[in-house]
Amino acid sequence: MVPEVIDVPAALAAEQVKYNGPAGHAFITALPDLAQSFLDRWQLRLDGPSMHGVSALVLPVTTADGANAVLKLQILDEESAGEPVALRLWNGDHAVRLLRHDEPTGTMLLERLDPTRMLSHLDDVHEAVLVIADLLTHLTALPAPTDIRRLDDIAHAMLEQTPRALEHVPDRADRRLIADCAAALSEVVAEPGDRLLHWDLHYENVLAADRAPWLAIDPKPLAGDPGFELLPAIADRYDPADVHWRFDALTATLDRDRARAWTLARVLQDCLWEIEDGRPPDPRRLETARLLRI
């Protein structure tokens, strides 16, 4: 097969070096040859310009039988290792369908959805929230397999990190709010849940498809409580006047008190990440927590 011209976007290269250092640079350097090897091995042909997120190169391709698909190449790490596991279990039900997977590299062949039709493009935010609520109801219906990361471990680590992190928050009200989020987590940490969570279900990770109105992509799977899934749909496309409506819509089938506690825990997680990276906590996340405590 004649080698294809593999375009590795500069923005992807910059993100990989920023977040993964030498390992990210090595990944980017190897990407053209790695992509070509899978084009050859799986008899694929490039069918459009390269796409990318923060961590993955996504190549539109056609298969030997003429089907449209995408080849997804990413660093194999703790997050990406769980993606094919979850996609196999969902088997195309409210999520993108996994067609092939190479375990040693984490490379996946996925059905092709429509990247120009993201849920984030939907003008009616309430309709978009209800789409997320429906997706979460179906995706979290399954118990997580034993080889998926556990929210239990992540939650306990967050509680251990919080006292040190608070030392780097100069605003007293913000410190108190973050401590309140940790206290809410402490109330539910003994029952972390066992459902299969997507963990990254924001509006840009839902795409339209011919076979279904909306499908979830790019999971970062966890085993845990569905309440830990809600924050992106509440705090993205932010409107403080809409927080309570969104929370109500997303918790129609959940225990509201537990869902509130796990949502505050998710705010805590975002704050800890920001503090670790030397940035102040996102004011919109903090305001979301203030509103949910009411």
N, C-alpha and C positions, 0 to 999 in steps of 0.2 A: 504494500500500500504506500502511495506517495505521501511523505510527511506533510501534515497540515501546519499552517502558521499559527502558533499558539500565542495569543496576546495576553500577557499578564499585566493587568492595569497597575499603574504607578501607585494609585491610592491603596490598593490591596498590599502592595509591597511595603508601603510606608506604615500601614497599620500592623503588619506582621512584625516588622522591626521594632516598632514602638512597644508592642505588647509582649513579644516573645524573644526579643533580642537576637543573639546568634542563632538560636533554633529557628526563629522566623526567617532570618536571612537565608539559612540553609534550605528551608522549605521553598522559598521563592526561587532560589537558584535552581532547584531541582524540578520545579513545576513543569516547565515545557517538556522535558523528557518524560516525566511521570504521566502527564496528560497524553502525550503521543503513545505511550505504551498501552494505555487503556483504550484509546481510539483503535489501535491495531488489534489488541486482544479481544475486545468486545465487538469488533467490526462496526465501528461508529464513524459517522461523517459529520464534521462541523456544519452547523446550520444557522449561523448568526454570530453577532459580536459577543465577546466575553462579558459576563456579569460577575458581580462579587458582592459580598457583605464585608463584615469586619474580618472574618477568618477564612472564608472559602472562595475558591475560584469555581464559577458555575459556567459550563459551556453548553449552549444549545446544540443538540446533535440529532441526527436521524439514525435509526437502527438499520440493520441489514434488511429487515422486512418493511422498512419505510415508516415506522412509527416515530413520532416526535418524543423526545426525551431530553433530559439534561444530565450532564456528567458533573458531579460535585466532588471536588478535591479539597481536602482540608487537613490541617495538622491533627494527628491522632492523639487525643488527650482525654482527660477524665470526662469532659463534657461531650466531645464528639463520639466517644466510644459507645455511649448509650443511645445515640440517635437511631441507628438501624435496628436496634433491639425494640425500641418503641414503635417504629414504623412497621415492623413486621407484625407486632401484636395488633396494631390498629388496622392493618391490612386494607388501607384505602378508605376506611370508614371515618369520614370527617377529617382526614389527613391525606397528604400527598402519598402516592403509592410508591413503595420501594420495588425496583425491578431487579437490580443486581447489587451485590456488595462484595468488596474485597476486604476481608478482615485485617490482613497485615498492614494495609495503608489507610483504612477507613474510607476509601473511595466508594462512591455510590452512584448508581444509575437510577434516576428518578423519573416518574412521569412528568411531562412538561405541562405546567400550568400557564397562566397568562400574567406575566410580571407587570403589564401595563394596567391591570385591574386589581389593585390592592384594596383591602378594606379601608385603609387610610384615605382613599380617594372618595369614599362615600360621604356625601354632604350631610346627611342626616346622622348625627352622632348617636342619637338614641337607637336608631336602627342598627348601627355598627355595634353598639354595646350588646344588643339582643343577639346578634350573630355570635359574638364572643361567648355569651352565656350559653347558647345552644351548643357550640363547639365544646365548651368545657364540660357540659353535662354528659356528652357522649365520650369524650376522650378520657375523663376521669372515672368512667364507669368500670374500668378494668383494674384488677389488682396488679400491682407492680411485680415484676419478676425479682428474684433474689439478687441478681447481679446488677441492679440499678442502684445508683447512689441514694442514700437515705437522708431525708429531711431531718431525721433524728440527729444524725452526726453534725449536720450543718447548723442546726438550731443550737445545740450545746456549744459549738465553737463560737457562734455569735455572742452568746451570753458571756463566754470567757473573754472575748475581745472588747466588750463594751466598756468596762471601767477604764482601760487604757485609752480607748478612742475618745472618751468624754474629756480627757485632759487636753485634747486638741480642739475643743469647741469653745471659743471664747464667750459666746452669747449665753447668758444664764438661762433664758427662756428656752433656747434651743437645746441646751444640755438637759433641762428638765423634761422636755418633750421626748428626746431620744431615750432617756432613762425610763419614761413611761412606756415607750414601745417595748423596751427590754422587759419591763415588769409584766406587760401583757403576754409576751412570749413565755415568761416563766410560768404563767398560769396554765398554758396548754402544752408545754414542751414534753410532759410525761406521756402525752397521747399524740404522737406526730402523724399518725395516719399511715395508710398502706396503699393508697390509690396511685395509679400511674399518672404523673403530672407532666405537662408540657414544659412549664417553668419559664417560657419566654413568649407567651401568647399575646403579643402586642399587635396593633392594627396593621403593621407592615409585614407581619408574619402570617397573614391570611390572604390567600389569592383566589381569584375566580378560576373556574374550570368548566369545560364543556359538560362533564358528567355530573357535576354538583355545583350549586351556587357558590359555595365558599369552602376552601380546604386549608387546614393548618400546615405550615411548613416549619422547618428548622427547630425542632424540639431540642431542649437540653434536659433530658428526662430526670425526674426524681421520683422516689417513692414517698408519698406524704399526704397531707390533708389538702383537699381542693381549695380551701380558703387561702392557701399560699399562692394561688394563681391569679388573684383578682386585681392586684394593684395596677398593672399596666393599663387595663381597660378603664380603671377609675382615674388615674393620674395623667395618662397621655391624652393629647388633645384637650388640655386641661381647662376646666371651667369650675371654679369653686362652688358656683350655684348649683352645679349638677352632681356633686359628689354623692349626696344621699340618694338621689334617684338611681344613679348607676349602681351603688352598693345594693340597693333594694332589688334591682333587676337581676344582678348577678348572684344573689343569695336566695332566690325564690325556692330552691330545693335544698338549701344548706342550713345548718345550725348557725344562726346569725351571730350569736355571741362568740362562737369558735371562729367563724369567718372573720369577724372584726379583729380578734386577737391575732390571727395569722396574717391579716392584711397589715396590721401594725408591725408585726415581725418582718414583713417584707420591706416596709419603710425602713426599719432598723438595718436590714441587710444593705439596702441602697446607701444609707448614710455611712455605714462602716466602709463600704467600698470607696466612697468619695473621700472620706477622711484618710484612708490608707494611701490614696493617690495624692494626698496633699491638697485637696480641694474642700471647700465648705459644702455641707449637705445642700442638696437641691431644695430651694425654698418651696417649690410646688409639692414635693414629697412631704415636707414638714407641714405645710398647710393642709394637705390631705389628712395627715395624722391628727392634726388639731380638730378638724371637722368630724372625723370619725369617732373621736372621743366624746362628742356631744350626745 
